[in-house]
C-alpha cells in the first residue's frame, strides 16, 4: 500500500490537490503553478491538521 493517496484534484496548469497520509490520516495540500510547487498540511479553522479516519 502506498503511503499517500490523492483524494482531490483541481486544475491543469494551476493545480491544487489534496493528499492523505494513509498511516496517520493527516491531509496535505499540494499546489503547483508552472515550475513552482508546495506541499503542506491542511489545517482547520483552529490551526490543527485535518485528519481523515
C-alpha distance (Angstrom), angle and dihedral (degrees) to the residues before:
residue distance angle dihedral
X1 . . .
X2 3.78 . .
X3 3.80 119.8 .
X4 3.84 95.9 -131.2
X5 3.80 128.2 40.2
X6 3.81 123.5 -166.8
X7 3.81 110.1 -131.0
X8 3.83 101.9 171.2
X9 3.81 138.3 23.6
X10 3.79 131.9 -178.6
X11 3.80 129.7 177.6
X12 3.80 136.2 8.0
X13 3.82 106.1 -129.3
X14 3.80 98.3 19.4
X15 3.82 97.7 39.7
X16 3.81 128.1 -169.8
X17 3.80 119.9 -177.6
X18 3.80 135.6 174.5
X19 3.82 116.3 -143.1
X20 3.82 126.9 -172.6
X21 3.80 123.5 -150.6
X22 3.82 101.6 -131.1
X23 3.82 92.4 -152.7
X24 3.83 100.0 48.7
X25 3.84 102.6 19.6
X26 3.82 91.3 -130.0
X27 3.83 113.6 149.0
X28 3.81 120.4 -136.3
X29 3.80 132.4 -165.2
X30 3.79 118.1 -137.9
X31 3.83 117.7 -166.3
X32 3.80 125.1 -176.1
X33 3.79 128.2 178.7
X34 3.81 115.3 170.8
X35 3.81 109.1 -49.7
X36 3.82 95.2 -16.4
X37 3.82 123.2 88.1
X38 3.78 141.5 164.5
X39 3.82 138.0 -168.1
X40 3.82 119.2 -162.0
X41 3.82 138.9 154.6
X42 3.80 115.5 -87.9
X43 3.81 108.9 -120.5
X44 3.80 131.0 -157.3
X45 3.81 124.1 -134.0
X46 3.82 90.3 -83.2
X47 3.80 92.6 54.3
X48 3.81 95.4 -107.3
X49 3.82 122.4 129.9
X50 3.81 116.4 -96.0
X51 3.81 107.9 -117.2
X52 3.81 125.1 -162.1
X53 3.79 115.7 -155.3
